[in-house]
Amino acid sequence: MAEGPRNGADKGKDAERLRDLEERLSQLAPTPEGERPKASYDQAHIAWRMVIELVVGMGLGFGIGFGLDYLFGTTPFLMILFIFLGFAAGIKTMMRTASELGSKTGTAPEKKRD
């Protein structure tokens, strides 16, 4: 059945055997060469991610605007303003996600130079 309690020497031997096994497995595993596109997500995953980014931006804008309206007593004004700001932030985040799709693994998305 089970062995008795182990001492430090047994644990060291086990760790050494584990490192040896990991090294042998890494030598046998094929490694991809050259630049490859990012992990291929299915289109539905990307679409849902973009929708969630937009809704979260608008939701945060609504929450901040509603809280400030409640605090200052300016009923609909700040809520509407922050909903539009949240919408703009959500669109900006969606565009950043879309620019990531064409980039290669390990490279940063290209930035515009003005």
C-alpha positions as CSV (number, residue, x, y, z in Angstrom):
1,M,0.0,0.0,0.0
2,A,1.3,3.4,0.9
3,E,4.9,4.0,1.9
4,G,5.9,5.5,5.3
5,P,6.7,9.2,5.8
6,R,9.4,10.5,3.4
7,N,12.5,12.4,4.4
8,G,14.2,15.3,2.6
9,A,16.4,13.0,0.5
10,D,13.5,11.1,-1.0
11,K,11.8,14.4,-1.9
12,G,15.0,15.6,-3.6
13,K,15.2,12.4,-5.6
14,D,11.6,12.8,-6.7
15,A,12.2,16.4,-7.7
16,E,15.2,15.3,-9.7
17,R,13.3,12.6,-11.5
18,L,10.5,15.0,-12.3
19,R,13.0,17.5,-13.8
20,D,14.5,14.7,-15.9
21,L,11.1,13.7,-17.1
22,E,10.1,17.3,-18.0
23,E,13.4,17.7,-20.0
24,R,12.8,14.5,-21.9
25,L,9.3,15.5,-22.7
26,S,10.3,18.9,-23.9
27,Q,12.8,17.3,-26.3
28,L,10.2,15.0,-27.8
29,A,7.5,17.7,-28.2
30,P,7.5,19.5,-31.5
31,T,8.2,23.2,-31.4
32,P,6.6,25.5,-34.0
33,E,9.0,27.6,-36.1
34,G,8.6,31.0,-37.6
35,E,5.9,33.5,-37.0
36,R,2.4,32.2,-36.5
37,P,-0.9,34.0,-36.2
38,K,-2.4,34.3,-32.7
39,A,-4.4,31.5,-31.3
40,S,-7.4,31.0,-33.6
41,Y,-10.5,32.0,-31.7
42,D,-13.7,31.2,-33.3
43,Q,-15.7,34.1,-34.6
44,A,-18.4,33.8,-32.0
45,H,-15.9,34.2,-29.1
46,I,-14.5,37.4,-30.6
47,A,-18.0,38.8,-31.3
48,W,-19.1,38.1,-27.7
49,R,-16.0,39.7,-26.3
50,M,-16.6,42.8,-28.4
51,V,-20.3,43.0,-27.3
52,I,-19.3,42.6,-23.6
53,E,-16.7,45.4,-23.9
54,L,-19.3,47.7,-25.3
55,V,-21.9,46.9,-22.7
56,V,-19.5,47.1,-19.9
57,G,-18.4,50.6,-21.1
58,M,-22.0,51.8,-21.2
59,G,-22.8,50.1,-17.9
60,L,-19.9,51.8,-16.1
61,G,-20.9,55.2,-17.7
62,F,-24.5,54.7,-16.5
63,G,-23.4,53.8,-13.0
64,I,-21.0,56.8,-12.7
65,G,-23.5,59.2,-14.2
66,F,-26.4,57.9,-12.0
67,G,-24.2,58.2,-8.9
68,L,-23.1,61.8,-9.8
69,D,-26.7,62.8,-10.6
70,Y,-27.9,61.4,-7.2
71,L,-25.0,63.2,-5.5
72,F,-25.5,66.6,-7.2
73,G,-29.3,66.4,-7.8
74,T,-29.1,66.9,-11.5
75,T,-31.5,64.2,-12.5
76,P,-30.9,63.0,-16.1
77,F,-28.0,65.2,-17.3
78,L,-24.9,63.5,-16.0
79,M,-26.3,60.0,-16.6
80,I,-26.9,60.7,-20.2
81,L,-23.5,62.4,-20.6
82,F,-21.6,59.4,-19.0
83,I,-23.6,56.8,-21.0
84,F,-22.3,58.5,-24.2
85,L,-18.8,58.6,-22.7
86,G,-19.0,54.9,-21.8
87,F,-20.2,54.2,-25.3
88,A,-17.2,56.0,-26.8
89,A,-14.9,54.1,-24.4
90,G,-16.5,50.8,-25.4
91,I,-16.1,51.5,-29.1
92,K,-12.4,52.4,-28.5
93,T,-11.8,49.1,-26.7
94,M,-13.6,47.2,-29.4
95,M,-11.4,48.8,-32.0
96,R,-8.3,47.8,-30.0
97,T,-9.6,44.2,-29.9
98,A,-10.1,44.3,-33.7
99,S,-6.6,45.5,-34.2
100,E,-5.2,42.6,-32.2
101,L,-6.8,40.1,-34.5
102,G,-4.3,40.7,-37.3
103,S,-1.2,40.9,-35.2
104,K,1.3,38.0,-35.0
105,T,2.2,36.1,-31.8
106,G,4.6,38.0,-29.6
107,T,4.3,41.3,-31.4
108,A,2.5,44.4,-30.2
109,P,-0.3,45.9,-32.3
110,E,0.9,48.6,-34.6
111,K,0.4,52.1,-33.4
112,K,-0.6,55.1,-35.5
113,R,2.0,57.8,-35.8
114,D,0.6,61.3,-36.0
